[in-house]
Amino acid sequence: MTVTHGRPLTAEITEILVANCGLDAEAAAREPGASLEDLGMDSLALLELSAVVADRYRVRLPEDATRLSIAEVADLVAGATDPPGHTENSIVIAAPLRLVWDLTNDVAHWPDLFTEYASAQILERDGRTVRFRLTMHPDENGAVWSWVSERTTDWENREVRAHRVETGPFEYMRIHWRYDTEPEGTRMTWVQDFAMHPSAPLDNAGMTERINTNSRVQLAVIKERIERAARAGSATPGGDDE
């Protein structure tokens, strides 16, 4: 079964046909193997379907797509679609949960905790939510990347949710951090869900690989710095050593 965004793609295609092309949903359910033509979809309906599919999935349907069943259209779309990006990385830090939470959610001091950020500017605070601008160190080509994000902390559920406000090369970027207590310390887990703009220099798969690689590097750095702070009894990642 082809699935996108946690739903069968055949269901999404069927909904498009019902909403935009006049498909009889009951007839489609009775004859799942019938072609679009057999289900009463003509060339005008195909144009409507093609327009929605191109806009939603960035896939062009062939001119003879009325000969395909809904499932075959779904397979065609899935085969030509770059699935949304998803990453999940975690690490166990030998430090108390409260210390890990406080240090990793002190956005203003992220340049002391991460190696990739040159600055973190707080723009606005509203209760548990903070809006801020991150600026990275120049990359290998000398380019400096900067964007605005927003994050909301939830200490009761030991989680943080964030998203990019200025999305840049992303269509969207959503981030979820989780914190769990384990015998060895505190496990911090980063989950990122995103999609790239078609004009971006990397596709979803390429960015997934890059984020996974970078997340593992940053998690290791954060682990080392927080554990050092814990040993020193310090409230800052660098402790007295920096």
C-alpha positions in Angstrom: 0.0 0.0 0.0 1.4 3.4 -1.0 1.3 5.8 2.0 2.1 9.5 2.2 1.8 11.7 5.3 0.5 8.6 7.2 -2.5 8.1 4.8 -3.0 5.7 1.8 -2.3 7.7 -1.3 -5.2 5.9 -3.1 -7.5 7.6 -0.6 -6.0 11.0 -1.3 -6.3 10.5 -5.1 -9.9 9.3 -4.6 -10.7 12.4 -2.5 -9.3 14.6 -5.3 -11.4 12.9 -7.9 -14.5 13.2 -5.8 -14.0 16.9 -4.8 -12.7 18.2 -8.2 -13.8 15.8 -10.9 -17.3 14.5 -9.9 -16.2 10.9 -9.1 -18.9 8.7 -7.6 -17.1 7.5 -4.5 -19.5 4.5 -4.1 -18.9 3.4 -7.7 -15.1 3.6 -7.1 -15.4 1.5 -4.0 -17.4 -1.1 -5.8 -14.8 -1.4 -8.6 -11.4 -0.7 -7.2 -9.7 -2.0 -10.3 -11.7 0.0 -12.8 -10.0 2.6 -15.0 -10.8 6.3 -14.5 -12.5 6.1 -17.9 -14.7 3.2 -16.8 -15.6 5.3 -13.7 -16.9 8.1 -15.9 -13.8 10.4 -15.8 -13.3 12.2 -19.2 -10.6 14.4 -20.5 -11.9 17.4 -18.6 -11.8 15.5 -15.4 -8.2 14.4 -16.2 -7.2 18.0 -16.6 -8.6 18.8 -13.2 -6.9 15.8 -11.6 -3.6 16.6 -13.3 -3.7 20.2 -12.1 -4.3 19.2 -8.4 -1.6 16.4 -8.6 0.9 18.8 -10.2 0.2 21.4 -7.5 0.2 19.0 -4.5 2.8 16.4 -5.5 4.7 18.1 -8.3 4.0 15.2 -10.6 2.8 15.3 -14.2 0.2 12.7 -15.2 0.4 11.2 -18.7 -2.2 12.1 -21.3 -3.6 8.6 -21.3 -4.0 8.5 -17.5 -7.8 7.8 -17.9 -6.8 4.3 -18.8 -5.3 3.9 -15.3 -7.1 2.8 -12.1 -7.0 5.0 -9.0 -4.4 2.6 -7.4 -2.3 2.8 -10.6 -2.4 6.6 -10.5 -1.4 6.5 -6.8 1.6 4.2 -7.7 2.6 6.5 -10.5 2.5 9.6 -8.2 4.4 7.8 -5.4 7.1 6.6 -7.8 7.7 10.2 -9.0 7.4 11.9 -5.6 10.3 12.8 -3.3 8.8 11.8 0.1 8.8 14.4 2.9 12.0 14.4 5.0 11.9 12.9 8.5 14.8 12.4 10.9 15.1 11.1 14.5 18.3 11.2 16.5 18.9 10.9 20.2 21.7 10.7 22.8 22.0 9.9 26.5 23.6 12.7 28.5 25.0 11.8 31.9 23.4 14.7 33.7 20.1 15.4 35.5 17.1 16.1 33.4 16.6 19.6 34.8 20.2 20.6 33.9 19.8 19.2 30.4 16.5 20.9 29.9 17.7 24.3 31.2 20.9 24.4 29.1 19.4 23.1 25.9 16.4 25.5 26.1 18.5 28.6 26.8 18.3 29.8 23.2 20.3 33.0 23.8 23.3 30.8 24.8 23.1 28.3 22.0 26.3 29.6 20.4 28.0 28.3 23.6 26.3 24.9 23.3 26.3 24.2 19.5 29.3 24.6 17.2 27.3 25.6 14.2 25.7 28.8 15.4 27.5 32.2 15.4 24.6 34.0 17.1 21.2 33.6 18.5 19.1 36.8 18.8 15.9 36.7 20.9 13.2 38.7 19.0 10.1 38.1 21.2 8.9 36.1 24.2 5.3 35.2 24.9 5.0 32.9 27.9 6.6 29.6 27.0 7.1 30.6 23.4 10.2 32.4 22.1 10.9 33.7 18.6 14.5 34.1 17.7 17.0 34.5 14.8 19.7 32.0 14.3 22.8 32.8 12.3 25.3 30.1 11.3 29.0 30.3 10.9 30.0 30.6 7.2 29.8 27.3 5.3 32.5 25.8 3.1 31.5 28.3 0.3 31.6 31.3 2.6 27.8 31.6 2.7 26.2 32.7 5.9 22.7 31.2 6.6 20.2 33.0 8.9 16.5 32.4 9.7 13.8 33.1 12.2 12.3 30.2 14.3 9.8 29.9 17.0 9.7 27.3 19.8 7.4 26.5 22.7 8.6 24.6 25.7 6.4 22.1 27.7 8.1 21.1 30.9 5.2 19.1 32.1 5.4 16.8 29.1 9.2 17.1 28.8 9.0 18.2 25.2 9.6 21.2 22.9 7.9 22.0 19.6 9.4 24.4 17.1 9.1 25.5 13.5 10.9 27.8 11.1 9.1 31.1 10.5 11.4 32.1 7.7 11.6 28.8 5.9 14.3 29.6 3.3 14.9 26.5 1.1 12.3 24.6 3.1 8.6 24.5 2.3 8.2 23.8 6.0 10.4 22.6 8.9 8.9 21.3 12.1 11.0 20.2 15.1 10.1 18.1 18.2 12.5 17.6 21.1 11.8 15.0 23.7 13.5 14.4 27.1 13.4 11.1 29.0 15.0 10.0 32.2 17.1 6.8 31.9 19.4 5.1 34.4 22.5 6.6 32.7 21.1 10.1 32.7 18.8 12.0 30.3 17.9 11.0 26.8 17.4 13.9 24.4 15.7 13.0 21.1 15.4 15.3 18.1 12.7 14.7 15.5 12.5 16.9 12.4 9.8 16.8 9.7 10.3 18.9 6.6 10.0 19.3 2.8 12.3 21.2 0.5 11.3 23.7 -2.1 11.7 22.4 -5.7 14.3 25.1 -6.3 16.3 24.2 -3.2 19.9 22.9 -3.8 19.0 19.6 -2.1 16.0 17.4 -2.4 14.2 15.8 0.7 16.5 12.8 0.6 19.6 14.8 0.4 18.6 17.1 3.2 17.6 14.1 5.3 21.1 12.8 5.0 22.7 16.1 5.8 20.5 16.7 8.9 21.2 13.2 10.2 24.9 13.7 9.8 24.9 17.1 11.4 22.5 16.2 14.2 24.8 13.4 15.4 27.8 15.7 15.4 25.9 18.4 17.4 24.4 15.9 19.8 27.8 14.6 20.6 29.1 18.1 21.2 26.1 19.0 23.4 26.6 15.8 25.4 30.3 16.6 26.1 29.6 20.2 27.1 26.7 19.4 29.4 28.4 16.5 31.1 31.4 18.9 31.7 29.1 21.5 33.2 27.5 18.8 35.4 30.8 17.7 36.7 31.8 21.2 37.4 28.5 22.0 39.0 28.1 24.9 36.5 25.0 26.4 35.1 26.7 27.0 31.7 27.9 24.5 29.2 31.5 25.6 29.3 31.8 25.7 33.0 35.0 27.2 34.4 37.1 25.6 31.6 36.0 28.1 29.0 
